[in-house]
Amino acid sequence: MYGTEGERLSMIVAGDAIVTRRISSCEVDAFRQVVDLVRSADVSLANLEVLLCDYDDGYPAAQSGGTYMRAPPWVVDELTWFGFDAFAAATNHTGDFGIGGIEATMAHLENRAVPYAGLGNNLATAREPAYVETAAGRVGLVAACSTVVPGTVAGQQRSDMGGRPGLSPLRFDTAYEVPSETIEMLRETSETLGLEGIKRDAKHQGFPVPGEDEEGFTLINADGENVRFVESDDGDSTVRMEPNEDDVAAILGRIDEASRQSDWVVASLHGHEGEAGGLNDRVVPDFHEEFARACIDTGADLFMGHGSHLLRGIEIYDGTPIFYSLGNFVMQNETVTRLPTELYERYDVDPTATPADLFDARVFDEEETRIGFLSDQGFWETVVPVCEYEDGVLDRIELYPLELGFEAPRSQRGRPLLATGETATRILTDVADLSSPYGTAVSIEDGTGIVEI
């Protein structure tokens, strides 16, 4: 039989897989239940948020995405053992070990014939879909990243110049909407500081003037990023994030291509952006919502979001699931074996100390109280959705709650265990509450969430 007519396809998508140790050695029943679940699907996809490289494959970058996310190359064998078939690989950690780390990661995936999307030797190959062949049809995956660390975007290839290895970006511009009187005050302050003079000098010498061709007023920073302000319509102050139109068009073009070259298409976005320009919270920024819906309109059969390290809501848009963030699937960032001096300095730790000292300083205060985003229990809880399609149409979504060992010691924390009892109910209730604003209803049956289609 050709195509998928009359066929069922089961698909699992998971959030961030940060694996730095062997996980296949774990014999805990609750862990093995998750393994069995992932293996049971026709296709299982996850976000690979580590670089597969040895320490001599590349140099640690001066600016990283946070923890320098290097993992032994055999980590991908652990994940394929788990049952995963392909990976989104564009993340804010893409450049943690420079070009060498990117090239090594791609080589280790390709040598194992593991499909991946979001990375490439140039921008065109970073944008292109990856494909997985299944008994129920061909699945295409297109991946991008909105939390872009400078220097990690793949370079556009030319006829006379090669591109640059890197990720597929969904860049965005941030504008601060403020009352008109605030903009006038900023202009006066900029003039007093001499910043407007710098703009005039640049224009006189034929150099680009920051903000000249943009709406509103741009307050320049001679040493770094500039800040753009626009007048608000209602006099209130807010933050507006606008996606790069060229990036959106390029990504949607690849989704359209994948829809013509495969039976199923998954669009993936890695982004840490949250409320009002913040990071790692439960709030989905408007441009993520707009982009996800555009992906569906273009031909995606599922949208998988990740990056915030926390669960976010689920939307059923035109009969198609949008998972705005699937949180952490495996979280072993506290057992990276080596880290560069820059990270020790960031947390005010003696550079002669060890990674254990660094992670202690990062996670605990002087009273041994857990601090920072690792102290949020939601960081260590997630769901795995199982999506069932029949005759090309979404038929059912089941949500399996997972816990990653919030109270466990560092050596045990981060492995996904199937949650039960009150923990399962709490996780699923959280998902239901987060999904409610999208008009999505989630019921709980025997410790599993059922999404109303």
N, C-alpha and C positions, 0 to 999 in steps of 0.2 A: 504494500500500500504506500502510495506517495504522500508526502506532507504529513500533517498531524491530524487530519480529519479522522475522527473516531478513536484517536489516541489520547491517552492521559499523560501529562508530564508533571512530575513533582519536582519542585525547586526549593532549595534551602539557600538563604543568604545570611551571612554572619557579619558582625562588625569588625573591629580592629583586632587583628591577630598579631600580638607582640610576643613572639616566642623566642626565648634565649636558651632554653634547656630541653632536654629530652622529656617528652610528655607521653610517649608510647609505653614507658615503663610503669605508668600508674595503673594499678589494678582495682582502684576504688570503684564499687558498683555504680555510684552516681556519675562518675566520669565515663565509665564504659557505656552507660546508657546514652550519653551524649554522642559518643563515637558511633554507636549503632544507629542513632538517629541520622547523623550526617551521612553515613554510608547508605542509608536506605533510600535517599533521594536519587532521582535520575541525574540531577546536576546540583552541585553544591559550590557556592562561591563565597569568598571572604576577602577582606581588605588586608593585604600584606604590609604591615607597618614596620618592617625591619629591612635593613640592607643585608643581603647575603654576601658577605665578603670577609676575607681575612684582614688582619690589621695592616698588612703590608700592601694591600690592594689599592689603598688610597690614603690621603692625609686627612686628619680631622679638620673640618672647615672652621674658619674663624667665627662663623655664625651658624648655629644649628637650629633644628626645629624643637629643641628642648633637650631631653636625654639623647645622647648620641646613640642612635638605634642600630648598632651593628649586632649581627647574630651569625653564628657559624653557618656555613652554606648548607649543612645537612638539615637545618631547620625546615627547609622546604620538603624534605623527605618525611619529616614528622607530620607535616600538614597534609601531604598527599596520603600518607598512611591513615590519617584521621578520616579521609574521605573527600577532601576538597579537590575539585577538578580544575579550577582556574582562579586567578587572583587579580583584583584591582591593585595597582602598585604605585599610583601617584599620591604621594603624601608630603607633608611638611618636613619629613625626615629624609626625603630623596637625596639631598645634597650633603648630608651629615659627614660623609667621607669623600666629598668631591666627585669629580668625574670618574675617578677610579672605582669608587664604591658603586656608582650607577652601572658602569660597564660590567663589573664583576657580578652584580645582582642579575642583570639581564643574561649574562653568559651562563650562570648556574641554573637559571630557569630554562633557558633554551637547550642546554646540554641534557636536561632531563625531559625535554619536550613538554614542559608545563606551560600552558597558555597564560598570558598575562596582558594587561592593558594599562595604558597610562604612562608608560615609560618608552623611550625610543632613542635611537642614535641621532635623530633630528626631530623637528616638530611634527612632520608628516607621519613618521612611524610611531611617535608617542600618541598621536591622535587615533591611529587606526584601530579597528575592532580586533579583539581576540575571539576565537571560535572554539567551542567544545562540541564534539559529536556525541550524541546520545541516541539510544534506541527510539526515543520519542521525537527526535528532531534535532536540528542544529541550533545551538544557542550562541548568540553573539554578545560580547561584553565591551562596552565603551566606558572609559574611566577618565576622570579629571580631578583636579585639586584646586580649591579656592584659597586655601591658606598657603600662600606661596612665599617661601624664603628667598630673598634676593640671590640670583645666580643659579637657580635650579630649573628655570624654564628651558625646555628644549629649544634649540636654535633652528630657525627656518633655513632650509637648504636652498642654495641658488645654483644656477648653471655654472657659475665661476667660483663658487665657494661652498664648502661643505657645511652642514649644520653643526649642532652641538648636542651631545647627549643630555637628556633631562626629562622633565615631566610635561604632561598636557595640562595647561593652566586654564582656570576660569577666573581671570583677574577681575577686580572690581575697584571702583573709585569711591571714596568716602567723602560725603559733603555734610556739613553741619548746618541745619536749618535754624536760623536765629532771627529775632526781630530786626527790623531795619536799623533801629538806633544802636544795636549791638555792632552791626557791620560798620556804621559810621565811627564808633568808638575804636574799632579795630584798625580802620584806615588811619585815624589820627595817631594811634599808638605806633603803627608801622612806620608812619612818616617821622615821628619823633625818634624812633630807634634807628633811622637811616635805611630801613629795608626797602622803602619805596624808591630811594635814591639808587639802590642796587638794581632795581628793576629798570629804572630809566637808563642807567649806564649800560645794562645788558642790551637794551633795545637800540641804543645809540651805536653800539659796537656790532650789531647784527646778530647777537645771540638770542636764543629763545627766551621769552619772558614768562616765568611761571604764572599760569592762570590767565594769560592774556586772551586765549581763545575759549575759555571756559565760562560758564555761568557763575555769577557771584564774585566774591572777593577772595583772593588767595593770599594768606599770610605766609610769607616764605621763611624758611629756616636755612640760613646760609650753610649749615653743617649737615643737613639731612633732609627728612621728608617735609614737604609743605602741607599746609592745612587749608582746605577750601571751605568757605562759608557762603551760604545762599540765603536769600530773604525768604522767610516762611510766610505762607499765605494767611495763617491764622494768628500770627504773633507768638506762637509757642516755639520751643526749642526741641529739636530732635536730631537723630543721626540718620542719614540716608545713604545706603550702599547701592551703587549702580553697577551691574555687571558690564564687562567689556563686550561690546556688541560683536566685534570680530571673533572673540573666543566663543561666544554663544553660537554664532552662525557656523563656525568650524566644527564644533562638537555636535551640533544638531545635524550637520551634513553627514557626519560619520554614523550617527544613529540611523539616519535615513538609508545610508548605504547598507548597514547591518540588517535593516529590516527587509532589504531586497535580497540579501545574501544568506539569510538564515530564517529559521522558523520562529525563533524567540529572541528578544533583545532585552538586555539588562543595561541600564544606565547607572553609573556609579559616580558619586561625588564625595570627596574627602574635604571636610571643612570644619574648622574650629569656631567660626564666627557665631556670635550669639546676640544677646539683647544689646542694642545701642552701641554696637562696635565692640562689645565685650567678647570673652572667650569661654568656651567649655561650660555652657549652662543649658538649661532645658528649652530655651527660646529659639525658635527657627527664624532666621532673618528672612525678610520679604524676598530678597533676590534668590534665596535657595528655593523658596516655594514656587516662585515664578519659573525658575529654571527647571525644576522637577516636572512641573505641568507641561512645559514646552517639550521636554523629552518625551513625555507620554503622547502629546499631540503629534510628534514627529514619527512615532512608531515603536517606542519602548514599551515592553510588556511588564516591566517592573523597574522601580527606582530604588536603589539602595544607598542610603546616606550613612556616613560615619565620620569620625573625627572629634566630636565633642566629648567623647569618652563617657557620655551619659545617654540614656534612652530619651528619645523624643517621640512625638506623636506619630500616628499612622493616619494617612489619608487614603480613601478610595476615590480616585479621580477618574471619571469616565470608565468605571469598572476596572480600574488598574491600580495596584497597590503602590503607594509611596511610603517608604520607611525613612523618615527624616533623619533618624540616627539610631543605629542598632547598638550603640555603646561598645563595650569591650567584650570580645569573645575569649581571648587569652590575653592576660596582662602580666608579663614577666619583665617589666622594665627595671625592676629593682635588683636584677641579678646579671646585668651587663658586666662583663669581667674587667674592662678597661675603659677609662674615660679621660679626656684631655684636660689640660690645666685650666682652660677657659671655664669649664663647668665647676671645678673646685672654687675658682675665684668668684663665680656667680653666687655661690652659697656661702662665701666667706669661710671656706675650709682650707686648711694648710695644704698646698699642692703636694706635699710629701705624704699626705694621708692616703688611705685606701678607699676603694669604692664603697665598702661597708660604712666607713666614716662619712662619706659624702651622702649616702642615702639616709643615714641616721639624721644628719643635719637637715636634709630636705624634708623628712617625714615627721620629725619630732622636735618640739621646742625644749627648753631647758627643764621643764617639769615632766618631760616624757609624754606629753599630750600630742596626739597626732594632729598635724596641721596641713594646710594646703589642700589641693584638690584630691589627693590620695586619702584624705580624711572623710570624704563624702561616701557613705555606704553605697549610694547609687552608682558610684564608679566601679563597684565590684559586683554589680547585678545587671542582668540583661535578659533578653529573650532571643530565641532562634525561631523565626517564622518558617513554617512549611507551607508553601503555596502550591495548590493543586489546580491544574488547568485541564479543561476538557474541550475538545473541538476548538482549540485556540482561544478559549474564554476562561477567565478566572472563575473557579468553582468553589474553592474553600481555602481559608487560611487558618492554620492552627499555630498558636504561640506557645513555645515551651520555655518556661522560666529557668534561668541559670543563676547560680551564685558562684563567685570566684574566690571565696575565702577571706572576707573582710577581716575577720578576727584571727585568721591563721598566721603563723610566723612567715617571715619573708621567704623562706625556703619552700613553703607549701602554697603560698598565696598566688593566685592568678590562673589556676587551672579551672576550666568550666565544669561544674557539677550540676546535675539536674536538681532543681530546687523542689521541695515538697512542703506540705503543711502550711503554716502561717507565712513562711518566707515566700513560697510560691504565690500565695494569695496576695501578699503585699506587692510583689513585683507586678503581677498582672493587673492589680487595681491601679497602680501607678500608670501603667501603659493605657488603661482605659480612660483615666482622668486626662492624660496628655493628648489622647486622640479625640476626646469629646468635642473640643472646639472645631475640629474638622468634620463634625457630624458622623464620626465613626464610632460604632458601638462595639464593645468587646465584652463578651460574657465569659464566665469561668465555669468550666465543667471538669470535675475530677482533676483539678490541678493544672489544667490546660486552658489557654485562652482561645476563644473562637471569635474571629472577626466577622462582623456582619457584612456581607457583600451587597 
